[in-house]
Each structure stands twice: as C-alpha cells, then as structure tokens.
Amino acid sequence: MAVCPFFPIFAGANMKQILLINDVVGYSHVGMVAMLPILTYLGHAVYNLPTALVSNTLDYGRFNVMETTDYMRGTLPVWHDLGFQFDAVCTGLMFSEEQSRLVSRFCREQSEQGTTIFVDPIMGDAGRLYNGISEQQVELMREMVSVAHLIFPNYTEACLLTGTPYRAEGMSWSETCQMLDRLLAIGCRSAVITSALVEGRHCVVGRRSDVALAGFEQHLEEGPYFRIDYDEIPVLFHGTGDIFSAVLIGHLLQGDALSRSTSEAMRVVSSLIERNRDLPDKCRGIPIERCLDLL
C-alpha cells in the first residue's frame, strides 16, 4: 500500500482531541491558521473555536476585526448537548471581558473533567503591549492563566502577568526562578517563558509542576526548573510563538516530557526561520504547509 510521505508519523494510540480557542487571521499564517496544520500533522484531531475573525496582522496599520463572542456563547452549549469531549484545550488571544470569562469558565469545567488546559497569554512583546491590547485585558489574562496546567508567555508577557518591570538587559538565574514561581502563584501548574535573556544568554526557561500532572510528562526528578539556551536569529516573523506553542503541545500530548518538548519546539522554530528568512513580507508569517517536513 502506498503511503503519503507527509502522513502524520505519530498518529494512532497517542492521537488526542485538541480544541484551539484563538483568533482566525485571514491574511497571515498566525494564530489558529499556523497551529492547526502542525498539530494535525503531528497526528492529533484538531477542532477550533474562533475568538475573532481578523483581516490581517495588526502591524499592517489597518485592519478589521469581528469579535465572535455571540457565536462562542451559542456554540459551547451545543457541543455540551452533543457530548463532545476534548483531551486538551489551548487558548490564545481574547477580545473582551465577557469572552475571557466565558472561556475561563469553560476551561475550568473542562479541567474538572480531566482535560489538560494550555494557555498562551498573548499580550505583547519587546516590553510593549500589542496594538489593540489594553491593561484591562492583562488583568483578564491572569484569570485565564489561573486555570491552566501549562502556560507559555514570552518574557514581556511574563512581566505583565507578574507585575515585574521589563528589563532589556534581562535577568539573573535567581530572578528567573522567582518569576517562574510568581507565575505558578497565579494558579497555573507549570510554565515556560520564551524569549528570555538570562545572564546574557538567549534562552527558554521552564518551571515544572510541584506534583505529577495527568495530561503530560514532566520528569519531576530533574528538579523544578530548566533552561535551554539558543542563538538568536535576527529575523522577526509573525506567528513564530504560535508555531512554538503548537509543536510544544503536539509533543507533550504524544508523551514527550516538558523539557524535551520545549527543545523540539525551539528546534522547529529555528529551522523554519532559517528556511524562510528571505521571504519579503514577514508580517504574513511562515507558510507552514510548505515546511511540514521540518517537523
């Protein structure tokens, strides 16, 4: 029997039912558009609940956004009545207080039923909030984080969540561990901080849970903290955070441990940037469907 060369090599017993709750961007490979093909290729069944329909990434200067809170409010009871169930839920960008509270409540209910909750607290980068993100949304994101088994903010978002001043020169390892502890104090069980600068080195750092989690392996015997250094590539693509999240989640749900899954996500992002670094419009993101062989 002929086999498609791009057939998900991990499909089978480890296939999980994953719900993505994020925005759908019409012109760009970011958000849900970037995550869905990766998780599908890694062998999982992926579903989606859009928080908004967005014309294009906001850095183009002009954009149109249609918030979908009414659709979400009507969809969740239908899924409940139909008995739809998920092994994992991953949330991204929220667009209103009502939407945040609706998703937080849904995630808390799902968690009580054994569903693993991943939260990408999308709010800003390089010490600044993204266009259209308010301080009120930062406070609402803390509520989202409180229900998560794992969160993966970048350094800016970790500062916003913990009320820590952003420092371009980065942190010491002791300060990094303190920030990770403060993230867990909000209520999440484990955390990974991307785009960190620790003692002069670019790295991704993580804090394992204090207890075993049913949703994924952590290697608790290796201690609470880990750090993986990398060489920064001076190319800025939109959507690389979404790619990192999708690869991380995909491997965690296949059974890989947290630090190994983090390392694999970093490798994939680096390889994708290197392959596509000459594309002229970085705001469009990386054409992930043409690069699935790098997964």
C-alpha positions in Angstrom: 0.0 0.0 0.0 1.4 3.4 -1.0 2.0 5.8 1.9 1.9 9.6 1.6 5.3 10.9 2.6 3.7 13.6 4.8 1.3 11.3 6.7 1.5 12.0 10.4 4.1 9.6 11.7 2.7 9.8 15.3 -0.9 9.0 14.6 -2.5 6.1 16.4 -2.7 5.4 20.1 -1.3 8.8 21.0 -3.8 10.8 19.0 -5.6 13.4 21.1 -8.7 15.5 20.6 -7.5 19.1 20.8 -9.6 22.3 20.9 -8.0 25.6 19.8 -9.6 28.8 21.1 -7.9 31.6 19.3 -8.3 34.2 16.6 -8.5 33.4 12.9 -6.5 35.8 10.7 -7.5 36.0 7.1 -4.2 37.3 5.6 -1.3 35.7 7.5 -0.1 32.4 8.9 -0.5 33.3 12.6 -2.8 32.2 15.4 -5.1 29.3 14.6 -4.0 29.3 11.0 -0.5 28.4 12.0 -1.3 26.0 14.7 -3.9 23.7 13.1 -1.7 22.2 10.3 1.1 21.5 12.8 -1.0 19.7 15.3 -2.8 17.8 12.6 0.5 16.7 11.0 1.7 15.5 14.4 -1.2 13.1 14.5 -3.9 14.8 16.6 -7.5 15.6 15.8 -7.9 19.4 16.0 -11.0 21.5 16.4 -11.4 25.2 16.7 -13.5 27.9 18.4 -12.5 31.3 16.9 -12.4 34.3 19.3 -12.4 36.7 16.4 -12.1 37.0 12.7 -9.2 39.3 11.9 -8.5 40.7 8.4 -4.7 40.7 8.8 -2.0 41.1 11.4 -2.2 44.5 13.2 1.2 45.7 12.1 0.0 46.5 8.6 -1.6 49.6 10.2 -5.1 49.0 9.0 -7.2 46.0 10.0 -10.8 44.8 10.5 -11.9 42.7 13.5 -15.2 40.9 14.1 -15.4 39.6 17.6 -17.2 36.2 17.8 -18.4 36.1 21.5 -22.0 35.6 20.4 -21.0 32.6 18.3 -18.9 31.2 21.1 -21.8 31.7 23.6 -24.1 29.8 21.3 -21.6 27.0 20.3 -20.5 25.8 23.7 -24.0 24.6 24.9 -24.5 22.8 21.5 -21.2 20.9 22.0 -22.2 20.1 25.6 -25.6 18.7 24.5 -23.9 16.7 21.8 -21.4 15.2 24.3 -18.3 16.5 22.5 -15.2 15.9 24.6 -11.5 17.1 24.4 -8.3 15.7 25.7 -6.8 19.2 25.7 -7.8 22.8 25.2 -5.4 25.6 24.1 -6.4 29.2 24.4 -4.9 32.3 22.8 -6.0 35.8 22.1 -9.1 37.1 24.0 -11.0 40.1 22.8 -13.4 41.2 25.6 -14.1 40.7 29.3 -17.2 38.6 28.6 -15.2 36.4 26.2 -12.4 35.9 28.7 -14.8 35.0 31.5 -16.7 32.6 29.2 -13.5 30.8 28.1 -12.2 30.7 31.7 -15.4 29.2 32.9 -15.4 26.6 30.1 -11.7 25.7 30.7 -12.3 25.3 34.5 -15.2 23.0 33.8 -13.1 21.0 31.3 -10.2 20.8 33.7 -12.5 19.3 36.3 -13.4 16.5 33.8 -9.7 15.7 33.2 -9.0 17.9 30.2 -5.5 19.4 30.0 -5.6 23.2 29.7 -2.9 25.1 27.8 -2.9 28.9 27.8 -0.8 31.2 25.6 -1.3 34.6 27.2 -0.9 36.6 24.1 -0.5 40.3 25.0 2.8 41.8 23.9 6.5 41.6 23.1 9.7 43.6 23.4 8.4 45.4 26.5 5.2 46.7 24.9 1.6 45.6 24.6 0.4 44.6 21.1 -1.7 47.1 19.2 -5.3 46.9 20.5 -4.4 45.2 23.8 -5.4 47.1 26.9 -4.3 46.9 30.6 -7.8 45.5 31.3 -7.0 42.6 29.1 -3.8 41.9 31.0 -5.9 41.5 34.2 -8.4 39.3 32.5 -5.5 37.1 31.2 -4.4 36.5 34.7 -7.8 34.8 35.2 -7.2 32.6 32.1 -3.7 31.7 33.4 -5.2 30.6 36.8 -7.0 27.6 35.2 -4.0 26.4 33.1 -1.9 23.2 33.5 0.8 24.9 31.4 1.3 28.5 30.2 3.9 29.7 27.7 4.3 33.5 27.8 7.2 35.3 26.3 9.4 37.4 28.6 7.2 40.6 28.1 4.0 38.7 28.9 5.6 37.1 32.0 6.5 40.6 33.2 2.9 41.8 32.6 1.4 38.8 34.4 3.6 39.1 37.4 3.8 42.8 37.6 7.6 42.7 37.1 9.3 45.7 35.4 10.6 44.8 31.9 14.4 44.9 31.6 16.0 44.9 28.2 19.2 43.6 29.8 17.4 40.5 31.1 17.6 38.7 34.4 19.8 36.6 36.6 19.0 32.9 37.0 17.8 33.6 40.5 15.4 36.3 39.3 14.2 34.0 36.5 13.3 31.3 39.0 11.5 33.9 41.1 9.5 35.0 38.1 8.6 31.4 37.3 7.5 30.9 40.9 5.3 34.0 40.7 3.6 32.7 37.6 2.7 29.5 39.4 1.4 31.6 42.3 -1.3 33.0 39.9 -2.7 29.4 39.7 -1.2 27.7 36.7 0.5 24.3 37.4 3.6 24.8 35.2 5.2 27.5 33.0 7.6 28.0 30.1 8.9 31.5 29.3 10.2 32.1 25.8 12.4 34.9 24.5 14.2 35.2 27.9 17.6 36.8 28.4 19.3 35.2 31.4 22.8 36.2 32.4 23.5 37.5 28.9 22.2 34.4 27.1 19.1 34.0 25.0 17.1 31.0 26.3 13.7 29.4 27.0 13.2 28.6 30.7 10.6 26.4 32.4 9.1 25.6 35.8 7.7 22.1 36.3 4.7 21.5 38.5 5.3 20.5 42.1 3.2 17.4 41.5 2.6 15.0 38.6 0.0 16.1 36.1 -2.2 13.6 34.3 -2.0 15.5 31.0 1.7 15.2 30.2 5.1 14.0 31.4 7.5 16.4 33.2 10.4 14.4 34.6 9.9 15.9 38.1 13.0 14.0 39.3 15.2 16.5 37.3 14.1 19.4 39.6 11.6 22.2 39.3 13.5 24.4 36.8 15.1 24.0 33.4 16.8 26.3 30.9 17.6 25.8 27.2 19.9 28.3 25.6 19.8 29.2 21.9 21.5 31.5 19.4 19.1 34.3 18.3 18.4 34.6 14.6 18.0 38.4 13.7 14.8 37.8 11.7 11.3 38.7 13.0 8.4 36.6 11.7 4.9 37.0 12.9 3.4 33.7 14.2 6.6 32.0 15.5 5.1 32.0 19.0 2.1 30.1 17.7 4.3 27.6 15.9 6.3 27.1 19.1 3.1 26.5 21.1 1.7 24.0 18.5 4.9 21.9 18.4 5.2 22.0 22.2 1.7 20.9 22.8 1.8 18.3 20.0 4.9 16.6 21.5 3.6 16.8 25.1 0.4 15.1 24.1 2.5 12.4 22.3 4.1 11.6 25.7 7.4 13.6 25.5 8.5 15.3 28.6 8.2 19.1 29.1 11.8 20.0 28.6 12.2 17.7 25.6 9.0 19.1 24.0 10.3 22.6 24.6 13.6 21.8 23.0 11.9 20.3 20.0 9.7 23.4 19.6 12.7 25.6 19.7 14.4 23.4 17.0 11.4 23.6 14.7 11.0 27.4 15.0 14.7 27.9 14.3 14.7 25.7 11.3 11.6 27.4 9.9 13.1 30.8 10.3 16.3 29.7 8.6 14.5 28.2 5.6 12.2 31.2 5.1 14.4 34.1 6.2 14.5 35.7 2.7 10.7 36.0 2.4 10.0 39.7 1.8 6.8 40.1 4.0 7.5 38.8 7.5 4.1 40.0 8.7 2.5 37.2 6.7 4.2 34.6 8.9 5.8 31.4 7.7 4.0 29.3 5.1 3.9 26.3 7.4 2.1 23.9 5.0 5.2 24.0 2.7 7.5 23.2 5.6 5.9 20.3 7.4 9.0 18.1 6.6 10.8 20.1 9.3 8.5 18.8 12.0 
